[in-house]
């Protein structure tokens, strides 16, 4: 039995990508292999001693890490008994750092579908273990001009090729983003995963502010659209709504 490290479990509205507006069960895993400057879930970057379960009644329960899949499933099913959801989102951190645990957890048919995996697109080999039990893969293309990390073009290419028709792509943008990188990312999607929607997502700070103006948004859109057919601009709706 694999053991996993979680950050939190809760039910809320999806604020990003193709499932924006859907009510979902969120299972957030702890631990990430990157340290992006704009990370909006810093509490999930490292493995922690406990994870939190947010009840609909406002009660927050703390559970010790590491934990087995059966215990996480029990927490998830208890939340589902008191709510209505349109699917499941597995997020992080980087969930694929715990691919064995995740594959065991998602093997249970009682978890809702569609199942969305949110990932930084850096770990193609671990994806193989999880891909059969997820329905949609939301992959970030990490641009060095705004992440503060080195380029990962080769890893992203292998990841997209493996994810195939299950993938869509998010490209995060702000005032420091280089237009040439947005264009290169769009071309990469066209080469490796034609048919995957691209979402240009303005980076939102902890106060709900977006550091990019309308003219820059237009430049980024035109750059991406020049290289790929299905490009959409979408902010983080949950940040605008001030919800979890």
VEXPAGU-342895 format. One record per residue (C-alpha): residue number from 1; residue in three letters; x, z, y. Coordinates in steps of 0.05 Angstrom, whole numbers, plus 5000, padded with zeros to 4 digits. Layout:
BEGIN
<pt><pos>NUM</pos><code>ALA</code><east>X</east><up>Z</up><north>Y</north></pt>
...
end
This chain:
BEGIN
<pt><pos>1</pos><code>UNK</code><east>5000</east><up>5000</up><north>5000</north></pt>
<pt><pos>2</pos><code>UNK</code><east>5028</east><up>4979</up><north>5068</north></pt>
<pt><pos>3</pos><code>UNK</code><east>5025</east><up>5028</up><north>5126</north></pt>
<pt><pos>4</pos><code>UNK</code><east>5014</east><up>5006</up><north>5198</north></pt>
<pt><pos>5</pos><code>UNK</code><east>5024</east><up>5032</up><north>5268</north></pt>
<pt><pos>6</pos><code>UNK</code><east>4964</east><up>5025</up><north>5314</north></pt>
<pt><pos>7</pos><code>UNK</code><east>4954</east><up>5035</up><north>5389</north></pt>
<pt><pos>8</pos><code>UNK</code><east>4878</east><up>5036</up><north>5394</north></pt>
<pt><pos>9</pos><code>UNK</code><east>4812</east><up>5014</up><north>5365</north></pt>
<pt><pos>10</pos><code>UNK</code><east>4752</east><up>5000</up><north>5410</north></pt>
<pt><pos>11</pos><code>UNK</code><east>4693</east><up>4953</up><north>5422</north></pt>
<pt><pos>12</pos><code>UNK</code><east>4690</east><up>4912</up><north>5487</north></pt>
<pt><pos>13</pos><code>UNK</code><east>4680</east><up>4843</up><north>5515</north></pt>
<pt><pos>14</pos><code>UNK</code><east>4734</east><up>4791</up><north>5503</north></pt>
<pt><pos>15</pos><code>UNK</code><east>4763</east><up>4770</up><north>5570</north></pt>
<pt><pos>16</pos><code>UNK</code><east>4808</east><up>4712</up><north>5551</north></pt>
<pt><pos>17</pos><code>UNK</code><east>4809</east><up>4644</up><north>5517</north></pt>
<pt><pos>18</pos><code>UNK</code><east>4757</east><up>4608</up><north>5477</north></pt>
<pt><pos>19</pos><code>UNK</code><east>4719</east><up>4672</up><north>5459</north></pt>
<pt><pos>20</pos><code>UNK</code><east>4714</east><up>4699</up><north>5530</north></pt>
<pt><pos>21</pos><code>UNK</code><east>4648</east><up>4735</up><north>5540</north></pt>
<pt><pos>22</pos><code>UNK</code><east>4639</east><up>4753</up><north>5467</north></pt>
<pt><pos>23</pos><code>UNK</code><east>4633</east><up>4826</up><north>5447</north></pt>
<pt><pos>24</pos><code>UNK</code><east>4687</east><up>4842</up><north>5396</north></pt>
<pt><pos>25</pos><code>UNK</code><east>4718</east><up>4897</up><north>5356</north></pt>
<pt><pos>26</pos><code>UNK</code><east>4790</east><up>4904</up><north>5380</north></pt>
<pt><pos>27</pos><code>UNK</code><east>4845</east><up>4930</up><north>5335</north></pt>
<pt><pos>28</pos><code>UNK</code><east>4909</east><up>4937</up><north>5376</north></pt>
<pt><pos>29</pos><code>UNK</code><east>4973</east><up>4946</up><north>5336</north></pt>
<pt><pos>30</pos><code>UNK</code><east>5034</east><up>4982</up><north>5365</north></pt>
<pt><pos>31</pos><code>UNK</code><east>5103</east><up>4952</up><north>5372</north></pt>
<pt><pos>32</pos><code>UNK</code><east>5128</east><up>4888</up><north>5404</north></pt>
<pt><pos>33</pos><code>UNK</code><east>5191</east><up>4846</up><north>5398</north></pt>
<pt><pos>34</pos><code>UNK</code><east>5188</east><up>4824</up><north>5472</north></pt>
<pt><pos>35</pos><code>UNK</code><east>5189</east><up>4859</up><north>5539</north></pt>
<pt><pos>36</pos><code>UNK</code><east>5154</east><up>4810</up><north>5586</north></pt>
<pt><pos>37</pos><code>UNK</code><east>5155</east><up>4831</up><north>5659</north></pt>
<pt><pos>38</pos><code>UNK</code><east>5079</east><up>4822</up><north>5666</north></pt>
<pt><pos>39</pos><code>UNK</code><east>5058</east><up>4860</up><north>5603</north></pt>
<pt><pos>40</pos><code>UNK</code><east>4989</east><up>4890</up><north>5615</north></pt>
<pt><pos>41</pos><code>UNK</code><east>4990</east><up>4935</up><north>5554</north></pt>
<pt><pos>42</pos><code>UNK</code><east>5056</east><up>4973</up><north>5561</north></pt>
<pt><pos>43</pos><code>UNK</code><east>5029</east><up>5031</up><north>5519</north></pt>
<pt><pos>44</pos><code>UNK</code><east>5030</east><up>4985</up><north>5459</north></pt>
<pt><pos>45</pos><code>UNK</code><east>5102</east><up>4962</up><north>5464</north></pt>
<pt><pos>46</pos><code>UNK</code><east>5130</east><up>5017</up><north>5420</north></pt>
<pt><pos>47</pos><code>UNK</code><east>5106</east><up>5052</up><north>5357</north></pt>
<pt><pos>48</pos><code>UNK</code><east>5074</east><up>5119</up><north>5375</north></pt>
<pt><pos>49</pos><code>UNK</code><east>5055</east><up>5182</up><north>5337</north></pt>
<pt><pos>50</pos><code>UNK</code><east>4980</east><up>5172</up><north>5345</north></pt>
<pt><pos>51</pos><code>UNK</code><east>4929</east><up>5119</up><north>5358</north></pt>
<pt><pos>52</pos><code>UNK</code><east>4863</east><up>5126</up><north>5395</north></pt>
<pt><pos>53</pos><code>UNK</code><east>4793</east><up>5109</up><north>5371</north></pt>
<pt><pos>54</pos><code>UNK</code><east>4744</east><up>5099</up><north>5428</north></pt>
<pt><pos>55</pos><code>UNK</code><east>4673</east><up>5118</up><north>5408</north></pt>
<pt><pos>56</pos><code>UNK</code><east>4612</east><up>5088</up><north>5443</north></pt>
<pt><pos>57</pos><code>UNK</code><east>4592</east><up>5159</up><north>5463</north></pt>
<pt><pos>58</pos><code>UNK</code><east>4656</east><up>5165</up><north>5505</north></pt>
<pt><pos>59</pos><code>UNK</code><east>4691</east><up>5210</up><north>5455</north></pt>
<pt><pos>60</pos><code>UNK</code><east>4764</east><up>5190</up><north>5443</north></pt>
<pt><pos>61</pos><code>UNK</code><east>4793</east><up>5211</up><north>5376</north></pt>
<pt><pos>62</pos><code>UNK</code><east>4867</east><up>5212</up><north>5361</north></pt>
<pt><pos>63</pos><code>UNK</code><east>4892</east><up>5193</up><north>5291</north></pt>
<pt><pos>64</pos><code>UNK</code><east>4963</east><up>5201</up><north>5265</north></pt>
<pt><pos>65</pos><code>UNK</code><east>5008</east><up>5140</up><north>5252</north></pt>
<pt><pos>66</pos><code>UNK</code><east>5028</east><up>5109</up><north>5206</north></pt>
<pt><pos>67</pos><code>UNK</code><east>4962</east><up>5095</up><north>5173</north></pt>
<pt><pos>68</pos><code>UNK</code><east>4936</east><up>5057</up><north>5113</north></pt>
<pt><pos>69</pos><code>UNK</code><east>4888</east><up>4999</up><north>5116</north></pt>
<pt><pos>70</pos><code>UNK</code><east>4832</east><up>5039</up><north>5085</north></pt>
<pt><pos>71</pos><code>UNK</code><east>4834</east><up>5091</up><north>5141</north></pt>
<pt><pos>72</pos><code>UNK</code><east>4834</east><up>5037</up><north>5195</north></pt>
<pt><pos>73</pos><code>UNK</code><east>4776</east><up>5003</up><north>5160</north></pt>
<pt><pos>74</pos><code>UNK</code><east>4736</east><up>5067</up><north>5160</north></pt>
<pt><pos>75</pos><code>UNK</code><east>4747</east><up>5076</up><north>5235</north></pt>
<pt><pos>76</pos><code>UNK</code><east>4727</east><up>5004</up><north>5248</north></pt>
<pt><pos>77</pos><code>UNK</code><east>4664</east><up>5006</up><north>5205</north></pt>
<pt><pos>78</pos><code>UNK</code><east>4642</east><up>5070</up><north>5238</north></pt>
<pt><pos>79</pos><code>UNK</code><east>4645</east><up>5036</up><north>5307</north></pt>
<pt><pos>80</pos><code>UNK</code><east>4607</east><up>4975</up><north>5280</north></pt>
<pt><pos>81</pos><code>UNK</code><east>4550</east><up>5019</up><north>5257</north></pt>
<pt><pos>82</pos><code>UNK</code><east>4534</east><up>5037</up><north>5329</north></pt>
<pt><pos>83</pos><code>UNK</code><east>4547</east><up>4971</up><north>5364</north></pt>
<pt><pos>84</pos><code>UNK</code><east>4535</east><up>4896</up><north>5361</north></pt>
<pt><pos>85</pos><code>UNK</code><east>4596</east><up>4850</up><north>5359</north></pt>
<pt><pos>86</pos><code>UNK</code><east>4609</east><up>4776</up><north>5354</north></pt>
<pt><pos>87</pos><code>UNK</code><east>4676</east><up>4780</up><north>5319</north></pt>
<pt><pos>88</pos><code>UNK</code><east>4743</east><up>4816</up><north>5314</north></pt>
<pt><pos>89</pos><code>UNK</code><east>4805</east><up>4812</up><north>5357</north></pt>
<pt><pos>90</pos><code>UNK</code><east>4872</east><up>4835</up><north>5329</north></pt>
<pt><pos>91</pos><code>UNK</code><east>4921</east><up>4845</up><north>5385</north></pt>
<pt><pos>92</pos><code>UNK</code><east>4981</east><up>4885</up><north>5407</north></pt>
<pt><pos>93</pos><code>UNK</code><east>5038</east><up>4893</up><north>5419</north></pt>
<pt><pos>94</pos><code>UNK</code><east>5055</east><up>4838</up><north>5371</north></pt>
<pt><pos>95</pos><code>UNK</code><east>5011</east><up>4843</up><north>5308</north></pt>
<pt><pos>96</pos><code>UNK</code><east>5055</east><up>4797</up><north>5266</north></pt>
<pt><pos>97</pos><code>UNK</code><east>5110</east><up>4849</up><north>5266</north></pt>
<pt><pos>98</pos><code>UNK</code><east>5065</east><up>4884</up><north>5216</north></pt>
<pt><pos>99</pos><code>UNK</code><east>5041</east><up>4823</up><north>5177</north></pt>
<pt><pos>100</pos><code>UNK</code><east>5039</east><up>4856</up><north>5108</north></pt>
<pt><pos>101</pos><code>UNK</code><east>4995</east><up>4912</up><north>5134</north></pt>
<pt><pos>102</pos><code>UNK</code><east>4951</east><up>4864</up><north>5173</north></pt>
<pt><pos>103</pos><code>UNK</code><east>4940</east><up>4818</up><north>5114</north></pt>
<pt><pos>104</pos><code>UNK</code><east>4919</east><up>4877</up><north>5072</north></pt>
<pt><pos>105</pos><code>UNK</code><east>4871</east><up>4902</up><north>5126</north></pt>
<pt><pos>106</pos><code>UNK</code><east>4839</east><up>4835</up><north>5139</north></pt>
<pt><pos>107</pos><code>UNK</code><east>4828</east><up>4821</up><north>5065</north></pt>
<pt><pos>108</pos><code>UNK</code><east>4766</east><up>4865</up><north>5069</north></pt>
<pt><pos>109</pos><code>UNK</code><east>4704</east><up>4821</up><north>5077</north></pt>
<pt><pos>110</pos><code>UNK</code><east>4666</east><up>4876</up><north>5115</north></pt>
<pt><pos>111</pos><code>UNK</code><east>4705</east><up>4863</up><north>5178</north></pt>
<pt><pos>112</pos><code>UNK</code><east>4668</east><up>4816</up><north>5225</north></pt>
<pt><pos>113</pos><code>UNK</code><east>4682</east><up>4742</up><north>5236</north></pt>
<pt><pos>114</pos><code>UNK</code><east>4706</east><up>4702</up><north>5271</north></pt>
<pt><pos>115</pos><code>UNK</code><east>4773</east><up>4738</up><north>5269</north></pt>
<pt><pos>116</pos><code>UNK</code><east>4820</east><up>4725</up><north>5327</north></pt>
<pt><pos>117</pos><code>UNK</code><east>4895</east><up>4738</up><north>5323</north></pt>
<pt><pos>118</pos><code>UNK</code><east>4929</east><up>4746</up><north>5391</north></pt>
<pt><pos>119</pos><code>UNK</code><east>5004</east><up>4734</up><north>5386</north></pt>
<pt><pos>120</pos><code>UNK</code><east>5065</east><up>4716</up><north>5427</north></pt>
<pt><pos>121</pos><code>UNK</code><east>5079</east><up>4658</up><north>5380</north></pt>
<pt><pos>122</pos><code>UNK</code><east>5149</east><up>4682</up><north>5362</north></pt>
<pt><pos>123</pos><code>UNK</code><east>5143</east><up>4697</up><north>5288</north></pt>
<pt><pos>124</pos><code>UNK</code><east>5122</east><up>4635</up><north>5248</north></pt>
<pt><pos>125</pos><code>UNK</code><east>5142</east><up>4662</up><north>5180</north></pt>
<pt><pos>126</pos><code>UNK</code><east>5100</east><up>4726</up><north>5183</north></pt>
<pt><pos>127</pos><code>UNK</code><east>5042</east><up>4682</up><north>5206</north></pt>
<pt><pos>128</pos><code>UNK</code><east>5040</east><up>4652</up><north>5136</north></pt>
<pt><pos>129</pos><code>UNK</code><east>5016</east><up>4718</up><north>5106</north></pt>
<pt><pos>130</pos><code>UNK</code><east>4961</east><up>4727</up><north>5157</north></pt>
<pt><pos>131</pos><code>UNK</code><east>4936</east><up>4657</up><north>5170</north></pt>
<pt><pos>132</pos><code>UNK</code><east>4889</east><up>4655</up><north>5110</north></pt>
<pt><pos>133</pos><code>UNK</code><east>4850</east><up>4716</up><north>5134</north></pt>
<pt><pos>134</pos><code>UNK</code><east>4842</east><up>4697</up><north>5208</north></pt>
<pt><pos>135</pos><code>UNK</code><east>4798</east><up>4644</up><north>5238</north></pt>
<pt><pos>136</pos><code>UNK</code><east>4829</east><up>4633</up><north>5306</north></pt>
<pt><pos>137</pos><code>UNK</code><east>4901</east><up>4641</up><north>5332</north></pt>
<pt><pos>138</pos><code>UNK</code><east>4911</east><up>4654</up><north>5406</north></pt>
<pt><pos>139</pos><code>UNK</code><east>4984</east><up>4639</up><north>5421</north></pt>
<pt><pos>140</pos><code>UNK</code><east>5021</east><up>4652</up><north>5485</north></pt>
<pt><pos>141</pos><code>UNK</code><east>5074</east><up>4603</up><north>5507</north></pt>
<pt><pos>142</pos><code>UNK</code><east>5126</east><up>4649</up><north>5539</north></pt>
<pt><pos>143</pos><code>UNK</code><east>5155</east><up>4617</up><north>5601</north></pt>
<pt><pos>144</pos><code>UNK</code><east>5224</east><up>4644</up><north>5619</north></pt>
<pt><pos>145</pos><code>UNK</code><east>5211</east><up>4637</up><north>5694</north></pt>
<pt><pos>146</pos><code>UNK</code><east>5158</east><up>4692</up><north>5692</north></pt>
<pt><pos>147</pos><code>UNK</code><east>5171</east><up>4733</up><north>5629</north></pt>
<pt><pos>148</pos><code>UNK</code><east>5243</east><up>4752</up><north>5644</north></pt>
<pt><pos>149</pos><code>UNK</code><east>5259</east><up>4733</up><north>5572</north></pt>
<pt><pos>150</pos><code>UNK</code><east>5301</east><up>4676</up><north>5546</north></pt>
<pt><pos>151</pos><code>UNK</code><east>5267</east><up>4610</up><north>5527</north></pt>
<pt><pos>152</pos><code>UNK</code><east>5231</east><up>4606</up><north>5459</north></pt>
<pt><pos>153</pos><code>UNK</code><east>5213</east><up>4533</up><north>5455</north></pt>
<pt><pos>154</pos><code>UNK</code><east>5237</east><up>4523</up><north>5383</north></pt>
<pt><pos>155</pos><code>UNK</code><east>5201</east><up>4585</up><north>5357</north></pt>
<pt><pos>156</pos><code>UNK</code><east>5137</east><up>4564</up><north>5393</north></pt>
<pt><pos>157</pos><code>UNK</code><east>5142</east><up>4494</up><north>5363</north></pt>
<pt><pos>158</pos><code>UNK</code><east>5148</east><up>4520</up><north>5292</north></pt>
<pt><pos>159</pos><code>UNK</code><east>5092</east><up>4570</up><north>5303</north></pt>
<pt><pos>160</pos><code>UNK</code><east>5044</east><up>4518</up><north>5331</north></pt>
<pt><pos>161</pos><code>UNK</code><east>5059</east><up>4469</up><north>5275</north></pt>
<pt><pos>162</pos><code>UNK</code><east>5042</east><up>4523</up><north>5224</north></pt>
<pt><pos>163</pos><code>UNK</code><east>4980</east><up>4549</up><north>5259</north></pt>
<pt><pos>164</pos><code>UNK</code><east>4951</east><up>4479</up><north>5260</north></pt>
<pt><pos>165</pos><code>UNK</code><east>4878</east><up>4471</up><north>5277</north></pt>
<pt><pos>166</pos><code>UNK</code><east>4866</east><up>4546</up><north>5283</north></pt>
<pt><pos>167</pos><code>UNK</code><east>4906</east><up>4553</up><north>5347</north></pt>
<pt><pos>168</pos><code>UNK</code><east>4893</east><up>4552</up><north>5421</north></pt>
<pt><pos>169</pos><code>UNK</code><east>4946</east><up>4566</up><north>5473</north></pt>
<pt><pos>170</pos><code>UNK</code><east>4951</east><up>4611</up><north>5535</north></pt>
<pt><pos>171</pos><code>UNK</code><east>5003</east><up>4596</up><north>5589</north></pt>
<pt><pos>172</pos><code>UNK</code><east>5009</east><up>4653</up><north>5638</north></pt>
<pt><pos>173</pos><code>UNK</code><east>5024</east><up>4634</up><north>5710</north></pt>
<pt><pos>174</pos><code>UNK</code><east>5041</east><up>4668</up><north>5776</north></pt>
<pt><pos>175</pos><code>UNK</code><east>5078</east><up>4652</up><north>5840</north></pt>
<pt><pos>176</pos><code>UNK</code><east>5145</east><up>4654</up><north>5804</north></pt>
<pt><pos>177</pos><code>UNK</code><east>5126</east><up>4605</up><north>5750</north></pt>
<pt><pos>178</pos><code>UNK</code><east>5164</east><up>4539</up><north>5749</north></pt>
<pt><pos>179</pos><code>UNK</code><east>5120</east><up>4477</up><north>5747</north></pt>
<pt><pos>180</pos><code>UNK</code><east>5169</east><up>4441</up><north>5700</north></pt>
<pt><pos>181</pos><code>UNK</code><east>5161</east><up>4496</up><north>5648</north></pt>
<pt><pos>182</pos><code>UNK</code><east>5085</east><up>4490</up><north>5650</north></pt>
<pt><pos>183</pos><code>UNK</code><east>5092</east><up>4415</up><north>5639</north></pt>
<pt><pos>184</pos><code>UNK</code><east>5141</east><up>4426</up><north>5582</north></pt>
<pt><pos>185</pos><code>UNK</code><east>5094</east><up>4476</up><north>5549</north></pt>
<pt><pos>186</pos><code>UNK</code><east>5035</east><up>4427</up><north>5553</north></pt>
<pt><pos>187</pos><code>UNK</code><east>5078</east><up>4372</up><north>5522</north></pt>
<pt><pos>188</pos><code>UNK</code><east>5097</east><up>4420</up><north>5466</north></pt>
<pt><pos>189</pos><code>UNK</code><east>5024</east><up>4433</up><north>5450</north></pt>
<pt><pos>190</pos><code>UNK</code><east>5011</east><up>4358</up><north>5448</north></pt>
<pt><pos>191</pos><code>UNK</code><east>5069</east><up>4347</up><north>5400</north></pt>
<pt><pos>192</pos><code>UNK</code><east>5056</east><up>4405</up><north>5352</north></pt>
<pt><pos>193</pos><code>UNK</code><east>4982</east><up>4421</up><north>5356</north></pt>
<pt><pos>194</pos><code>UNK</code><east>4940</east><up>4364</up><north>5385</north></pt>
<pt><pos>195</pos><code>UNK</code><east>4869</east><up>4388</up><north>5393</north></pt>
<pt><pos>196</pos><code>UNK</code><east>4887</east><up>4459</up><north>5414</north></pt>
<pt><pos>197</pos><code>UNK</code><east>4858</east><up>4479</up><north>5481</north></pt>
<pt><pos>198</pos><code>UNK</code><east>4907</east><up>4503</up><north>5534</north></pt>
<pt><pos>199</pos><code>UNK</code><east>4885</east><up>4560</up><north>5580</north></pt>
<pt><pos>200</pos><code>UNK</code><east>4924</east><up>4570</up><north>5644</north></pt>
<pt><pos>201</pos><code>UNK</code><east>4917</east><up>4644</up><north>5657</north></pt>
<pt><pos>202</pos><code>UNK</code><east>4937</east><up>4675</up><north>5723</north></pt>
<pt><pos>203</pos><code>UNK</code><east>4976</east><up>4739</up><north>5714</north></pt>
<pt><pos>204</pos><code>UNK</code><east>4935</east><up>4799</up><north>5739</north></pt>
<pt><pos>205</pos><code>UNK</code><east>4970</east><up>4863</up><north>5760</north></pt>
<pt><pos>206</pos><code>UNK</code><east>4946</east><up>4934</up><north>5745</north></pt>
<pt><pos>207</pos><code>UNK</code><east>4904</east><up>4934</up><north>5809</north></pt>
<pt><pos>208</pos><code>UNK</code><east>4867</east><up>4870</up><north>5790</north></pt>
<pt><pos>209</pos><code>UNK</code><east>4906</east><up>4826</up><north>5839</north></pt>
<pt><pos>210</pos><code>UNK</code><east>4928</east><up>4755</up><north>5823</north></pt>
<pt><pos>211</pos><code>UNK</code><east>4995</east><up>4733</up><north>5852</north></pt>
<pt><pos>212</pos><code>UNK</code><east>4983</east><up>4658</up><north>5857</north></pt>
<pt><pos>213</pos><code>UNK</code><east>4944</east><up>4618</up><north>5908</north></pt>
<pt><pos>214</pos><code>UNK</code><east>4896</east><up>4560</up><north>5900</north></pt>
<pt><pos>215</pos><code>UNK</code><east>4948</east><up>4507</up><north>5917</north></pt>
<pt><pos>216</pos><code>UNK</code><east>4995</east><up>4533</up><north>5863</north></pt>
<pt><pos>217</pos><code>UNK</code><east>4939</east><up>4536</up><north>5812</north></pt>
<pt><pos>218</pos><code>UNK</code><east>4924</east><up>4463</up><north>5826</north></pt>
<pt><pos>219</pos><code>UNK</code><east>4997</east><up>4443</up><north>5819</north></pt>
<pt><pos>220</pos><code>UNK</code><east>5002</east><up>4479</up><north>5752</north></pt>
<pt><pos>221</pos><code>UNK</code><east>4937</east><up>4447</up><north>5727</north></pt>
<pt><pos>222</pos><code>UNK</code><east>4959</east><up>4377</up><north>5747</north></pt>
<pt><pos>223</pos><code>UNK</code><east>5027</east><up>4387</up><north>5714</north></pt>
<pt><pos>224</pos><code>UNK</code><east>4995</east><up>4409</up><north>5649</north></pt>
<pt><pos>225</pos><code>UNK</code><east>4940</east><up>4358</up><north>5651</north></pt>
<pt><pos>226</pos><code>UNK</code><east>4991</east><up>4303</up><north>5661</north></pt>
<pt><pos>227</pos><code>UNK</code><east>5019</east><up>4319</up><north>5593</north></pt>
<pt><pos>228</pos><code>UNK</code><east>4957</east><up>4342</up><north>5555</north></pt>
<pt><pos>229</pos><code>UNK</code><east>4882</east><up>4328</up><north>5555</north></pt>
<pt><pos>230</pos><code>UNK</code><east>4848</east><up>4395</up><north>5545</north></pt>
<pt><pos>231</pos><code>UNK</code><east>4871</east><up>4443</up><north>5600</north></pt>
<pt><pos>232</pos><code>UNK</code><east>4828</east><up>4498</up><north>5629</north></pt>
<pt><pos>233</pos><code>UNK</code><east>4839</east><up>4551</up><north>5683</north></pt>
<pt><pos>234</pos><code>UNK</code><east>4811</east><up>4619</up><north>5665</north></pt>
<pt><pos>235</pos><code>UNK</code><east>4828</east><up>4688</up><north>5693</north></pt>
<pt><pos>236</pos><code>UNK</code><east>4826</east><up>4752</up><north>5653</north></pt>
<pt><pos>237</pos><code>UNK</code><east>4751</east><up>4766</up><north>5658</north></pt>
<pt><pos>238</pos><code>UNK</code><east>4756</east><up>4837</up><north>5632</north></pt>
<pt><pos>239</pos><code>UNK</code><east>4804</east><up>4854</up><north>5690</north></pt>
<pt><pos>240</pos><code>UNK</code><east>4754</east><up>4826</up><north>5740</north></pt>
<pt><pos>241</pos><code>UNK</code><east>4698</east><up>4867</up><north>5707</north></pt>
<pt><pos>242</pos><code>UNK</code><east>4743</east><up>4929</up><north>5705</north></pt>
<pt><pos>243</pos><code>UNK</code><east>4730</east><up>4941</up><north>5631</north></pt>
<pt><pos>244</pos><code>UNK</code><east>4775</east><up>4957</up><north>5573</north></pt>
end
